[in-house]
Amino acid sequence: MADVKVPVPLASWYKPTNGDEDQLTRWDIGVVDASQASEIDTFLIFNNRKGLEDVPDMQNAAIMTKDSNGGNTGELVEGQWIEVRVDEIDTGFNKIGWDSIENVAVSRPIKTTGSTTNVDGTFTPNVGSHTTTSGEVSLLGVKNDGDLINAKGNYVKVQLLCRIPGNASAGLINFRTRITYQYV
């Protein structure tokens, strides 16, 4: 019996200019002094950008931070120094990281309210075939041309910044910003 490859969501991050050469794999905040905030950086987070076939939707997607080893330790993560603004749902910035007292992740939902149009029709989260029993759809996985108008259901625009408290330790801090999601 041959192995059957099950499709999975295809998450990718892009600069807001959305060119094919604009994919990002790291966010370099640069030097930020204690009691200061970094510049605001904007990202497009896609599911299945320019996909020729449908993949699963990214359901219940959320953005969070982890330490460089994927854990929940360190000043940046436990102090919730990273803040996010999700364009589709937020008017201000929200802290993300880890609450060490409650022992839970502090994440922010990411979702789109836009629609994607392709040769098969127009698809909108939580409408028709994109209403799921396991939760709200955050980012569609339908095929798309990657255009910011035609693929609005496949991506979300987020803004990130780092706000460092005055009592922060000096030095280089490596960390991860990541998206969690479910799919069926």
Backbone as a ProteinNet text record, in pm:
[ID]
protein_1_A
[PRIMARY]
MADVKVPVPLASWYKPTNGDEDQLTRWDIGVVDASQASEIDTFLIFNNRKGLEDVPDMQNAAIMTKDSNGGNTGELVEGQWIEVRVDEIDTGFNKIGWDSIENVAVSRPIKTTGSTTNVDGTFTPNVGSHTTTSGEVSLLGVKNDGDLINAKGNYVKVQLLCRIPGNASAGLINFRTRITYQYV
[TERTIARY]
84.2	0	89.2	65	146	107.7	207.8	180.9	99.6	-2.5	-86.1	-41.5	-4.2	39.4	-83.9	-104.9	-217.8	-175.8	-256.7	-219.4	-224.5	-138.2	-130.8	-135.3	-170.8	-161.8	-18.2	-2.6	129.8	149.4	195.6	214	342.8	336.3	454.4	436.6	548.5	549	611.7	552.7	601.8	605.4	693.7	691.9	560.1	516.4	388	385.9	502	507.2	465.8	471.9	419.1	482.1	602.8	669.8	718.8	740.3	788.3	921.1	1003.1	1133.5	1122.8	1001.9	981.8	947.9	965.9	937.1	1039.2	991.9	1076.6	1085.5	1203.9	1221.5	1274.8	1304.6	1348.2	1309	1292.3	1258.6	1371.9	1447.6	1559	1512.7	1491.9	1442.2	1550.2	1676.2	1786.1	1811.8	1880.7	1914.6	1802.1	1752.1	1648.6	1694	1699.5	1742.3	1631	1672.1	1574.8	1487.2	1362	1260	1219	1252.4	1218.2	1139	1082.1	1013.1	1081.4	1080.4	1137.2	1046.3	1094.4	1008.2	900.6	789.1	682	713.8	711.8	732.5	600.9	573.4	449.4	479	393.4	409.5	275.8	282	167	189.1	95.2	104.8	2.8	51.6	-31.1	-51	-161.9	-180.7	-194.5	-102.9	-110	-94.4	0.7	21.4	53.7	-21.6	-8.4	-23.5	-98.5	-119	-203.7	-163.9	-238.1	-347	-339.4	-439	-479.1	-599.2	-643.1	-564.7	-539.6	-484.7	-580.7	-566.2	-656.5	-648	-760.5	-763.7	-682	-623.4	-557.4	-666.3	-714.7	-826	-773.6	-845	-809	-663.1	-615.2	-475.3	-448.7	-329	-288	-138.4	-97	44.8	96.2	219.4	279.3	430.7	497.6	643.4	690.4	810.9	879.1	1025.9	1096.3	1239.8	1308.8	1437.5	1509.1	1507.7	1477.7	1468.3	1324.6	1230.5	1090.5	1018.3	1082	1021.3	957.2	925.4	852.2	929.4	1060.2	1143	1207.4	1264.9	1339.5	1258	1331.2	1267.6	1171.4	1211.1	1128	996	1000.9	879	794.3	854.8	778.7	736	813.9	779	682.9	654.6	562	603.7	730.2	784.4	733.5	693.7	646	497.8	461.3	321.7	279.7	154	102.7	-28.7	-45.6	-172.6	-214.4	-329.7	-383.1	-481.9	-449.3	-527.9	-676.3	-712.6	-853.4	-937.4	-873.4	-952.6	-910.6	-795.3	-745	-739.1	-755.7	-731.7	-604.5	-557.1	-433.9	-346.4	-233.6	-138.2	-170	-142.6	-165	-36.1	-7	113.1	96.4	207	209.5	333.3	326.8	438.9	390.8	431.8	398	365	255.7	218	268.5	381.3	443.4	365.4	280.6	198.8	83.6	14.4	-96.8	-49.4	77.5	137.2	60.9	33	-38.7	23.3	8.2	53.6	-35.6	25.9	-47.7	-32	-136.5	-131.6	-240.7	-237.7	-340.5	-396.3	-528.5	-586.6	-553.1	-527.7	-512.8	-620.3	-689.3	-791	-817.9	-875.9	-914.6	-1065.4	-1117.2	-1259.9	-1279.1	-1167.7	-1173.2	-1212.9	-1234.7	-1270.7	-1161.9	-1150	-1058.6	-1141.1	-1103.3	-1169.1	-1070.1	-1112.7	-1031.3	-1124.6	-1072.7	-1153.4	-1272.1	-1267.6	-1376.2	-1484.4	-1461.1	-1561.1	-1499.9	-1584.1	-1540.3	-1562.5	-1462.8	-1464.4	-1438.6	-1519.5	-1511.7	-1508.1	-1422.5	-1420.5	-1558.5	-1592.5	-1718.1	-1842.6	-1829.6	-1944.1	-1937.7	-2050.3	-2054	-1958.3	-1877.6	-1787.5	-1677.1	-1664	-1558.8	-1610.5	-1730.5	-1778.9	-1742.9	-1669.4	-1620.8	-1679	-1677.9	-1726.5	-1620	-1492.5	-1385.9	-1350.2	-1415.6	-1386.8	-1388.5	-1360.6	-1364.3	-1245.2	-1265.8	-1158.5	-1081.1	-951.2	-868.1	-810.6	-754.6	-697	-734.5	-796	-836.7	-715.9	-737.3	-633.7	-666.3	-769.2	-807.3	-697.8	-692.9	-594.3	-617.8	-509.8	-519.1	-400.9	-411.3	-302.3	-204.4	-224.7	-134.2	-154.3	-245.2	-272.1	-341.8	-306	-361.8	-510.6	-564.9	-708.9	-780.3	-730.4	-796.9	-782.9	-679.7	-649.8	-673	-763.1	-783.5	-822.8	-880.6	-916	-799.4	-687.4	-570.9	-460.3	-475.1	-366.9	-422.6	-336	-365.9	-244.9	-270.3	-162.5	-147.9	-24.5	3.6	116.7	113.1	221.1	279	412.5	481.4	577.8	592.5	695.2	743.8	859.6	917	929.1	864.5	867.8	948.1	1066	1158.2	1144.4	1123.9	1111.1	1245.5	1238.4	1358.9	1451.4	1400.9	1484.5	1534.6	1528.3	1570.1	1721.5	1764	1906.2	1958.4	2083.9	2146.5	2192.7	2201.8	2256.4	2163	2215.8	2141.8	2037.8	1916.7	1810.2	1754.5	1765.8	1707.3	1574.5	1477.2	1345.2	1276.2	1158.9	1079.2	941.5	894	755.4	691.3	582.1	525.8	374.7	319.9	176.9	140	37	-17.6	-155.1	-196.5	-326.6	-364.6	-491.2	-542.3	-585.7	-593.8	-647.6	-704.1	-797.1	-856	-854.1
-116.9	0	123.9	215.7	336.7	437.1	513.4	620.6	730	774.1	882.3	1010.1	1109.6	1236.8	1323.5	1355.5	1437.8	1584.5	1667.2	1808.1	1877.5	1973.9	2054.1	2201.7	2290.5	2433.1	2470.5	2573.3	2618.6	2763.3	2779.3	2912	2975.2	3103.3	3179.8	3325.7	3392.7	3533.1	3615.8	3731.4	3820.1	3964.7	4042.2	4186.9	4239.9	4357.4	4410.5	4442.6	4449.7	4471.2	4347	4229.1	4102.2	4054.6	4095.9	4043.4	3901.5	3827.9	3690	3682.6	3787.6	3791.2	3844.2	3873.6	3937.1	3840.3	3709.5	3615.2	3633	3621.8	3640	3511.3	3486.6	3372.1	3415.9	3545.8	3596.7	3742	3782.8	3920.8	3973.3	4066.9	4127	4262.7	4271.1	4393.5	4500.6	4457.5	4552.5	4583.5	4692.2	4733.6	4821.2	4782.8	4860.8	4880	5002.8	5033	5004.8	4979.8	4961.3	5086.3	5066.8	5171.8	5226.9	5157	5202.3	5093.9	5131.5	5036.3	5035.3	4919.9	4908.6	4979.3	4989.9	5036.2	4930.4	4971.1	4878.2	4814.4	4682	4608.8	4543.9	4545.9	4490.8	4364.9	4263.5	4135.1	4088.6	4016.5	3945.4	3797.8	3734.4	3591.4	3521.8	3438.2	3370.1	3223.7	3169.2	3025.2	2995.6	2916	2868.7	2981.6	3073.5	3184.5	3131.8	3176	3136.7	2986.1	2921.3	2777	2740.7	2634.9	2587.9	2487.4	2431.1	2336.6	2383.2	2348.6	2382.3	2302.5	2364.4	2296.6	2325.8	2258.5	2285.3	2429.8	2477.8	2609.1	2604.6	2717.7	2732.2	2777.1	2685.6	2713.4	2752.4	2844.4	2888.4	2931.3	3001.3	3044.4	3155.2	3151.9	3252.7	3277.2	3398.4	3434.3	3440.8	3393.7	3390.6	3398.6	3407.4	3404	3284.2	3240.5	3132.6	3172.4	3112.2	3136.1	3067.9	3086.1	3035.5	2883.2	2813.4	2667.8	2617.8	2709.7	2671.5	2660.3	2705.4	2698.6	2830.1	2839	2953.9	3029	3038.6	3102.6	3229.3	3303.4	3423.4	3550.7	3660.6	3790.2	3831.3	3814.1	3859.6	3784.6	3652.9	3571.7	3589.1	3571.6	3581	3724.4	3822.2	3962.4	4016.2	3934.2	3971.7	4104.6	4109.6	4230.7	4251.1	4143.8	4156.3	4190.7	4285.2	4326.2	4315.1	4279.4	4256.3	4331.9	4379.4	4437.4	4362.1	4294.8	4220.5	4313.1	4352	4454.5	4423	4299.2	4263.8	4275.9	4268.4	4261.8	4359.4	4423.6	4506.7	4654.7	4738.1	4881.3	4923	4840.8	4869.2	4744.9	4757.9	4648.2	4563.1	4432.6	4336.2	4260	4240.7	4166.9	4018.4	3954.6	3809.3	3753.8	3629.7	3566.2	3451.6	3452.8	3346.1	3406.1	3360.7	3401	3292.3	3319.8	3217.9	3194.8	3287.8	3267.9	3171.5	3194.6	3107.8	2985.9	2989.3	2881	2856.9	2966.3	2959.5	3055.8	3021.6	3109.7	3233.1	3345.8	3469	3492.2	3457.5	3466	3559.7	3588.7	3673.9	3603	3588.2	3525.5	3604.6	3533.6	3599.4	3542.6	3629.1	3581.5	3688.9	3645.9	3738.7	3739.6	3851.6	3859.8	3879	3874.4	3893.5	3767.3	3782.4	3670.8	3647.8	3523.7	3489.7	3450.6	3503.8	3470.2	3397.7	3282	3208.1	3150	3064.9	3011.8	2927.7	2880.1	2798.6	2881.3	3010.1	3094.6	3187.8	3237.4	3325.9	3254.9	3258.4	3184.8	3281.5	3269.8	3359	3274.7	3309.8	3234.5	3229.8	3114.9	3093.1	3108.2	3094.3	3097.6	2972.5	2906.4	2790.2	2681.6	2636.6	2523.7	2557.2	2682.7	2719	2737.3	2688	2679.8	2539.8	2532.7	2403.4	2368.4	2241	2195.9	2210.4	2222.3	2228.8	2371.2	2470.3	2606.4	2704.9	2826.9	2932.2	2920.8	2953.4	2953	3082.4	3074.4	3191.8	3237	3144.1	3175.3	3063.7	3100.8	3001.3	2934.2	2812.6	2739.6	2721.6	2791.5	2774.9	2825.4	2767.8	2812.6	2960	3029.1	3173.3	3221.2	3345.4	3401.8	3484.7	3495.2	3569.5	3719.8	3767.8	3910.8	3958	4076.2	4123.7	4154.6	4175.1	4194.8	4060.4	3975.7	3848.1	3743.4	3752.3	3647	3693.7	3788	3843.3	3739.6	3628.7	3524.2	3435	3446	3359.9	3425.6	3553.2	3615.3	3713.3	3745.6	3846.1	3938.3	4064.5	4162.2	4189.7	4175.4	4201.1	4302.1	4375.7	4466.6	4419.1	4417.2	4371.5	4479	4485.6	4570.8	4505.1	4551.6	4501.7	4620.8	4610.9	4717.4	4664.6	4722.1	4671.5	4752.5	4685.3	4758.4	4815.9	4912.4	4978.3	4889.4	4781.2	4692.4	4570.7	4574.9	4460.6	4441.6	4316.3	4284.7	4326.3	4367.7	4405.5	4280.4	4289.2	4180.2	4131.2	4041.2	3982.9	3883.6	3895.1	3800.8	3740.9	3610.6	3540.5	3480.3	3482.6	3430.2	3394	3335	3296	3360	3406.3	3449	3344.3	3283.1	3173.4	3175.1	3100.6	3086.1	2943.2	2929.6	2797.7	2791.2	2672.8	2655.4	2507.9	2482.4	2346.9	2331.7	2207.9	2183.1	2043	2024.2	1892.1	1861.6
0	0	0	-90.2	-102.7	5.6	48.6	144.4	76.7	144.1	93.3	162.3	84.2	140	166.8	292.6	333.7	322.5	255.4	244.2	380.2	396.3	518.6	478.9	572.6	542.4	507.1	426.5	381.9	426.3	550.3	607.5	556.4	525.1	485.3	525.6	547.9	589.5	478	449.2	343.7	391.6	329.3	348.5	292.5	336.2	288.5	139	75.5	-69.6	-146.2	-84.2	-135.5	-266	-295.7	-413.8	-389.7	-498.5	-484	-411.3	-421.7	-355.1	-211.6	-164	-33.7	79.3	58.3	166.5	277.9	401.9	519.5	599.3	654.5	743.1	879.5	894.2	1023.9	1038.8	1164.5	1198	1283.4	1229.9	1302.4	1354.7	1484	1545.9	1549.8	1556.3	1569.8	1716.1	1739.9	1876.1	1930	2047.1	2114.5	2258.7	2302.8	2439.5	2539.5	2664.1	2771.4	2781	2818	2827.4	2691.8	2584	2449.9	2376.5	2263.6	2176.2	2040.9	1978.3	1843.8	1743.8	1621.8	1514.7	1491.1	1435.5	1401.9	1267.3	1262	1137.3	1096.2	965.7	912.4	832.2	849.9	782.3	725.5	615	560.6	590.8	658.9	688.6	599.7	509.3	409.6	443.4	396.8	385.9	236.8	184.1	45.7	-56.3	-33.1	-125.1	-265.2	-361.8	-502.6	-522	-432.7	-442.9	-563.6	-632.7	-750	-713.7	-593.4	-541.8	-402.1	-359.5	-224.6	-120.6	-5	112.4	227.2	341.1	453	502.8	554.5	618	746.7	784	913.8	1011.7	1093.5	1184.4	1321.9	1384.4	1519.3	1528.4	1427.4	1422.8	1524.5	1582.5	1680.4	1666.6	1698.1	1694.2	1837.8	1857.7	1991.1	1980.7	2094	2096.9	2178.9	2146.3	2217.5	2232.4	2327.7	2335.7	2217.9	2203.5	2085.8	2076.3	2186.3	2185.7	2172	2151.7	2139.8	2272.6	2380	2513	2554.8	2681.5	2734	2841.3	2825.2	2927.1	2872.8	2964.1	2927.2	2943.4	2961.5	2986.3	2875.9	2752	2640	2635.4	2649.1	2640.7	2766	2883.8	3008.5	3039.9	2993.9	3014.6	2909.7	2807.7	2700.5	2636.1	2593.7	2532.6	2390	2322.4	2184.3	2186.7	2101.1	2089.2	1943.3	1922.1	1786.8	1767.4	1645.7	1602.1	1476.6	1482.9	1368.5	1298	1175.2	1106.2	1097.8	1075.6	1056.9	1184.3	1301.4	1424.5	1534.1	1524.3	1633.8	1597.3	1698.4	1681.6	1753.7	1846.1	1918.8	1926.8	1996.3	2010	2133	2122.6	2229.8	2258.7	2386.4	2426.3	2397.2	2359.2	2341.4	2411.3	2452.2	2521.4	2608	2734.2	2826.4	2962.3	3023.4	3157.9	3252.2	3318.7	3403.9	3533	3573.3	3693	3663.5	3552.8	3513.5	3433.9	3388.9	3310.2	3178.8	3108.3	2980.6	2880.1	2754.2	2646.9	2641.5	2612.7	2586.5	2436.6	2362.7	2217.2	2168.5	2040.2	1980.5	1859.3	1850.4	1731.3	1605.7	1497.1	1367.4	1276.3	1206.9	1114.8	1011.5	904.1	800.5	788.2	746	715.7	565.9	492.6	347.3	273.4	144.1	57.2	-45.9	-91.4	-200.4	-321.5	-435.6	-560.8	-650.7	-702.5	-798.8	-905.5	-992.3	-1102.3	-1054.4	-929.7	-876.1	-807.4	-787.2	-722.4	-620.4	-529.8	-422.1	-290	-203.8	-78	37.1	142.1	257.3	384	482.2	607.6	672	729	801.6	716.1	586.3	495.1	408	391.4	302.4	343.7	249.8	276.2	375.2	413	508.6	650.5	678.3	814.7	864.3	973.7	1021.2	1157.4	1188	1318.5	1425.9	1385.8	1486	1526.4	1471.7	1515.2	1401	1436	1335.1	1241.3	1117.3	1018.9	1031.9	1033.9	1048.3	914.5	836.4	705.6	608.6	498.3	399.6	335.9	286.5	214.6	67.7	17.8	-122.5	-214.9	-335.6	-433.9	-464.2	-502.1	-523.3	-605.6	-654.7	-734.9	-652.4	-521.7	-435	-438.5	-521.6	-531.6	-404.1	-354.1	-227.1	-235.1	-352	-366.7	-382.1	-471	-500.9	-391.1	-307.1	-208	-64.5	-42	93.3	197.2	156.6	251.9	290.3	219.1	241.9	324.1	360.1	435.9	538.5	632.9	734.3	745.5	768.9	787.1	935.8	985.8	1126.6	1139.2	1248.1	1282.6	1414.6	1423	1543.3	1591.9	1722.5	1782.5	1909.9	1956.1	2081.5	2176.5	2293.1	2393.2	2512.3	2533.4	2635.1	2763.6	2876.5	3003.7	3049.2	3139.1	3188.7	3266.9	3326.7	3408.1	3330.5	3198.1	3115.3	3119.8	3111.3	3101.5	2965	2962.1	2835.3	2761	2629.4	2550.9	2443.1	2362.1	2251.2	2303.4	2252.5	2289.4	2160.8	2147	2033.6	2077.7	1988.4	2018.9	1888.6	1900.1	1783.5	1791.9	1679.9	1666.6	1577.7	1623.2	1545.3	1545.3	1450	1435.3	1474.4	1556.6	1585	1519.3	1480.6	1416.7	1418.3	1384.6	1368.1	1222.6	1176.6	1043.6	1037.4	944.1	921.9	774.2
[MASK]
++++++++++++++++++++++++++++++++++++++++++++++++++++++++++++++++++++++++++++++++++++++++++++++++++++++++++++++++++++++++++++++++++++++++++++++++++++++++++++++++++++++++++++++++++++++++

